[in-house]
Amino acid sequence: MATHGKLRRERGPQAEYETQVKEMRWQLSEQLRCLELQGELRRELLQELAEFMRRRAEVELEYSRGLDKLAERFSSRGGRLGSSREHQSFRKEPSLLSSLHCWAVLLQQTRQQSRESAALSEVLAGSLAQRLSHIAEDVGRIVKKSKDLEQQLQEELLEVVSELQTAKKTYQVYHTESMNAEAKLREAERQEEKRAGRSAAAPTATASTEAGPLRKTSLKKGSRLVEKRQAKFLEHKLKCTKARNEYLLSLASVNAAVSNYYLHDVLDLMDCCDTGFHLALGQVLRSYTAAESRTQASQMQGLGSLEEAVEALDPPGDKAKVLEVHAVAFCPPLRFDYQPHEGDEVAEIRVEVELRDEILPRAQNIQSRLDRQTIETEEVNKTLKATLQALLEVVALEDGEVLDSFQACPSTESLKSTNSDPGARQAGRRRGQQQETETFYITKLQEYLSGRSILAKLQAKHEKLQEAIQRGDKEEREVSWAQYTQRKFQKSRHSRPNSQYNQKLFGGDMEKFIQSSGQPVPLVVESCIRFINLNGLQHEGIFRVSGAQPRVSEIRDAFERGEDPLVEGCTAHDLDSVAGVLKLYFRSLDPPLFPSDLFRELLASAELEAMEERVELVSCLLAQLPGPVLVVLRYLFTFLNHLAQYSDENMMDPYNLAVCFGPTLLPVPAGQDPVALQGRVNQLVQTLIVQPTRVFPSLALLPGPVYEKCMAPPSASCLGDTQVEGLAGENELELEAGTPAQEEVPEGIVEAVACFAYTGRTAKELSFQRGDVLRLHERASGDWWWGEYAGTRGLIPHKYITLPGGPEPCTSPGGPSGHRRHCLVPTSPERHVEVDKAVAQTMDSVFKELLGKTAVRQGLGPTSTNSPSPGPRSLKPVGCSRGGKNKAFSRSAGAPVSPSASHPQGMDSPLKPH
């Protein structure tokens, strides 16, 4: 019964969502129909005007009687303008649209004309009728292009709405897992309380000597079970929080995209449909007015009325009237509301301590992306306006020459010579230029609308993240620093123990490695993807920007030794290197993931135009691969599909990712042209990235690990019982020694020299430049000092400073055995400056490639290398903080620590724009 009640509760919000999406789809289809209707209306109007001019030219020879019959004919008949109910409503009220109003005034003025000369007949049947046909052709062409553009925008909008539903379902799944984990934890706690109660109630006098150890063992196992389920509950709770955050961000993004489309994009598309129509129509009618004014002065009153109607042509007014008549189709839909899952009362983005190092850089990246996108969109808008002006000038120029010839001729007899062959050739060239300008205008309009949509979504995400960060800062000020460091120590991660492989990892056979190691997904793939999931989904240029080769080699060697170097020792600044290791692993496999005997067939499938046929053929071809290989491919491409969903922030859409992974996964066999085949390779990889759920078998058909969108950092719950006991004993020893997170520091004030520039992120952190002398008072944690600079006290990052007085001895555990190794902190500031120059030059070239002109506009550049080296000072030696339990990388004595290597996670790099 409880299950049925739960289904009924969930069905209500789901049905409401489906109804809302259904109404939106109906609105979008109505918009397409309405815009197509307006385009058809204009074309039919122009066709009637052209037909009118031709028939008017024929009737001119019959003088007043034929002219009266013609006017009566067009006034009394329904005509093509009355082919639908909407046309009839516009026709009954000609003042509703300015163009239809002009048509009504023209008919009224026609009844007043009785005679025309043969010259006027030739003009009407020649240039004016031909011009109206050209305008009708132009209107049809630009309406078709506008309709295609609107369909594309609608598909993108519906795709965003579909992604919202996916995010909602992901959040519901993780919230259900969190609730189940909590229920198991409560059950374990109740069992533990029962065991404790029975142990306390048992009389000590009657207890046997054999029952005592058994009871203690039972209590110990119960306590261990509670600890495991507590860790599992915290892990699921963190996943639920991340999934909820993604759902809320997606919700804000969808609402912003929908609002932007209905309030801006639709109006701009209507303007696009009207491009040049009113101007061209006005010019033709003005030409007609000029011709009539020269032939019949008695008709000046009627022509004046027509001139007023032409002057009243109002594109914005017509657009407003169309929106008013079709208000049901064009009004923005209701905003999507947050739908909590089964009593979840959290309705806002939460910045947990575990997520702070992820959310703060993400907010900074979005802000940087927002600034660059704003500049790019403004530039495109300027180009768009200039193109529109040029297009209108071309339209006005063609009609203006005819209008000028009418106004300049003293009599209608001289108008016969205006339609010459050179003039026709020149008009043909102008029409070709007009069509090129139209194409360029549509392209720029598409770029502008796409950029504005991205701006709306980024702005919505940025506002939500800023609100969450402000709330998090307020909550953080209420928690003492000791509690924060203690909590951070409690959640410290432990790397996996080393293991030896029988098969070669890099450059080996992946299938044999999986069989020998027992890892369904090799550790290097799982760990790299998890690291990018936790730190780099929003990292700009991920997989496109190359990492530091020494760091890539260190990470590769650590994986070859069976270690997991990404559990500890790496920060968000190592993202490009981690991504490089992942690509290096797949690139070095022998044989490759995709065998060479399937290369031709796979490339042939990429040439299919229909997506359904292409996906079906690729799926059949990949079914020939071994099961372990398919598991890894499914894991990889599901991750790449998830990564592409953040393309607004990381600028890596499916095509860009395909360009990066195409040569890695599908190397072109020897003897074939890589340049000619690379396009099809990228198309195939892009298909796999876009459609992983349809290409690869489901979990029911192919058991194995599946990529999770919301991951949590590795915790003690992932380790075995023996490791948990070992870690607990190790923590107890540290607590007894009184040094849980830091080494003892000597008393007194110590002076240190800044190796790198640093900008504080909060009011507690100090900002300084490279070479500044800092005064250190005491150690705040393993990574921070309390100190002062320029009379201001605050926190100073340990990894940004050095002590020039001499080598700084420090010890850190070296591996799972717990043996400590010795290292030296560099003693020479000049050595730091030299290494910093190399780092600055390397990073500057990378950021120039990424940021381009935007970086120049923001005033970015390489870090100055001319900072004066601080002179020698008499300083007291200070002990450095301990490292992690299992460092992935070791440096030789005296090797400088660069910001990209040892920078605190979430901290801004001095070479990166703030």
QUIMOLIN-V227361 format. One line per field, one symbol per residue. ss: DSSP state (2 for helix, 1 for strand, 0 for the rest). phi: phi as a letter, one per 20 degrees, with the letter a starting at -180 (. if undefined). psi: psi as a letter, one per 30 degrees, with the letter a starting at -180 (. if undefined). A space follows every 50 residues. Layout:
# QUIMOLIN-V227361
ss: ???
phi: ???
psi: ???
This chain:
# QUIMOLIN-V227361
ss: 02222222222222222222222222222222222222222222222222 22222222222222222222222222000222002222222202220222 22222222220000000222222222222222222222222222222222 22222222222222222222222222222222222222222222222222 20000000222222222222222222222222222222222222222222 22222222222222222222222000222222222222222222202222 22222222222000222222222220222200000000000000000000 00222222222222222222222222222222222222222222222222 22222222000222222000222222222222222222222222222222 22222222222222222222222222200022222222220000000000 00000000022222222000002222222222222000000000000022 22222222220000000000022222222222222222000000022222 22222200002222222222220000222222222222222222002222 00022222222222200000000222222222222222220222200000 00000000000000022200222222222222222220000000000001 11110001000000100100001111111000011111100111111222 11000001111111000001111110002222222222222222222222 20222220000000000000000000000000000100000000000022 22000000000000
phi: .fffffffffffffffffffffffffffffffffffffffffffffffff fffffffffgfemffffffffffffeefmffdebffffffffcfffdfff fffffffffffeeccbeffffffffeffffffffffffffffffffffff fffffffffffffffffffgffffffffffffffffffffffffffffff fffffefefeffffffffffffffffffffffffffffffffffffffff ffffffffffffecfffffffffegmfffffffffffffffffeecffef fffffffffffefcgffffffffffdffedffffffefdfdlnfefcbfd dfffdffeffffffffffffffffffffffffffffffffffffffffff fffffffeffbffeffefeefgffffffffffffffffffffffffffff ffffgffffffffffffffffffffffedfffffffffffefedffffbd dedfeendefffffffemegdggffffffffffeccfdffmgmeefefff fffffffffffnedfefbndcffefffffffffffffefcffgefffeff ffffffefffffffffffffffffffggfffffffffffffffffdffde lcegffffffegffecffffndefffefffffffffffffcffeeeffff ecfqfcfdfdddfgcffeeefffffffffffffffffmcfbbefdffnec ecdfecfbdfecffeedbdfnfedddebeeafdcdebbblnderecffed cbdffrfdfbcbfcoffnfeddbcegddffffffffffffffffffffff emfffffemeafffddffffffcecefcfeffeffbfeccdffnffeeff ecfgfnefffedfe
psi: eeeeeeeeefeeeeeeeeeeeeeeeeeeeeeeeeeeeeeeeeeeeeeeee eeeeeeeefefgbeeeeeeeeeefeelelffhfleeeeeeefiffekeee eeeeeeeefeffkfklleeeeeeefceeeeeeeeeeeeeeefeeeeeeee eeeeeeeeeeeeeeeeeeeeeeeeeeeeeeeeeeeeeeeeeeeeeeeeee fkkfefklfefeeeeeeeeeeeeeeeeeeeeeeeeeeeeeeeeeeeeeee eeeeeeeeeeeefeeeeeeeeeegjfeeeeeeeeeeeeeeeeffejffge eeeeeeeeeefgjjeeeeeeeeeeeheeefkklkkklkjljigjfkglkk ileffefeeeeeeeeeeeeeeeeeeeeeeeeeeeeeeeeeeeeeeeeefe eeeeeeffkflfefffgfileeeeeeeeeeeeeeeeeeeeeeeeeeeeee eeeeeeeeeeeeeeeeeeeeeeeeeeffkleeeeeeeeefgkkklllllk kflkdkgajeeeeeeefgjekkeeeeeeeeeeeffgfgkkgkfekklkee eeeeeeeeeefgliffelfkaffgeeeeeeeeeeeeffkjllejlffgee eeeeeffkekeeeeeeeeeeeffflleeeeeeeeeefeeeeeeffgffef gileeeeeeefefeeikklkfljeeffeeeeeeeeeeeeeheffelllee eiklkkkkejlllklffflleeeeeeeeeeeeeeeefgiegllkklllkk klkkflkkkkflffkkkllkfkkkkkelkeafflkkalkhgkkakkkegg lljfflkjklkkkilffgkklklkkkfjeeeeeeeeeeeeeeeeeefeee ebfeeeefglllkkggkkkklkljlkkkklllaleikfkkklkfkljlef egkkkfkkkfgkk.
